Amino acid sequence: MNLKAILKTATITELSAGLKNKNFSSVELTTAYLERAKALNDKTNAFITIDEEFALKSAEKADELINKGKQKPLTGIPLSVKDNICTENIKTTCASKMLEDFTPFYDATAITRLKKQGAVIIGKTNMDEFAMGSSSGTSYFGGVKNPYDLTRVSGGSSGGSAAAVSASMCVAALGSDTGGSVRQPAAFCGITGLKPTYGAVSRYGLIAFASSFDQIGTMAKTAEDCGILLNAIAVKDEFDATCHTAPFKNCLKDMEKGVEKLKIGLPKEFFGDDISGDVKSAVFNAAKTFEKMGAEIVEVSLPDLKYAVAAYYLISSAEAASNLSRYDGIKYGHRSKTGKSYEDIIKNSRSEGFGDEVKRRIMLGNYALSSGYYEAYYNRAVKIRQKLKAELDDIFKACDFILTPTAPTTAYKIGSFDKNPVKMYSADICTVTANIAGLPAISTTCGYDKKGLPIGMSLMGKAFSEATLIRAASTFEKVFERREAQL
Ligand code: GLN
């Protein structure tokens, strides 16, 4: 069996069947992925750590389970994990000098769940430092490159996970999504990315950026694979008080039902002048395809979308300033070798350990929270958040989900926004609302621009409507011709 050829298009479902039929073992499969991951990492910089030894040991265990007839959907399946999700005995750096030497002594709950099924984790993926960014260019370990065009960004902040899946260095991956970090890189790298409802997946062991937005999400080449991963990790967890008591049992039910009679909203505010022509027409074409398959398209409106990016950056930076205050070089993180007093050590450690973008967020967050400015900034942002939630509640009375672009453009050249971070922030316009309102959203490829770069569309629905979103995205994927990255 030529595993090398299979990897380029393989899905979890297919690999799982191959393992079951003994076409190959998990050790063989993992070895093949490891070889590809190592060979392509120089080009893509998708991984910060590739842990061969651990991966092969896990694969051996998985083969034993399979031989005993105890195979689960993820048994023996090679996956990768974003480097802000804690993995026992494997370095978890958040792509920051601050945590360069941090090796957790425990697993995030999502990882425990993957291991319980006998999944194989081959490594930890690159990202924007502390998940702050939209390009994966703020990593302390250098930026990630897009497998469709190595001169372009992979998107961010889960750009390493997206590039790893897109370049078939693993079959699927975990990312995290605070303002779009699973969906936007999925769109840029031509794969599928699912951000679950807030509280569907435990945040225990996910290194905090903005706690009221953060969610672990799943990334793969198909919506169905994203669902297989979500089924594995979405459980009640006593270690995270915001984790829902009864997340869905199976987000892959009724998959054969298609999209007939579903009402799909097109919110006009998502198709403004800031969205490129290629992206708009690809998403409109997708809407037509859904219509042909029996769905009904309705126009809806989200009038306050224009405030979403500002509200998101204010609240998320405020939460980040608080969350990141723990890195003092004393209890946590990089410790400076200079400075005599306690205060100096803290100051120097933080100055050396954090990169520019992280410092910018901490300053913005502390400013927005400081007395005299709190009412004008933080409080108003929280009011916008409530208003957007209410507007979305109304929209979902009229339709099952909304269809929007995932990002205003396709992947841009590396370094394009280096001098203009606010311009990069404004490009998060299509994704932040799902996080502001805690709603689920899935991005899948719906076209390619003239340069052959993937275009993503997003489906966003009411809380815990993942099954509908996955089913609709998957129905579209069955009639859409996806093109693999040629790496
Ligand atoms: N691009 C957004 C930001 O920089 C989202 C990041 C994320 O989802 N982690 O904050």
Boltz pocket constraint, residues with backbone or C-beta under 6 A from the ligand:
constraints:
  - pocket:
      binder: B
      contacts: [[A, 130], [A, 131], [A, 132], [A, 133], [A, 134], [A, 156], [A, 157], [A, 176], [A, 177], [A, 178], [A, 179], [A, 180], [A, 181], [A, 182], [A, 209], [A, 316], [A, 428]]
      max_distance: 6.0
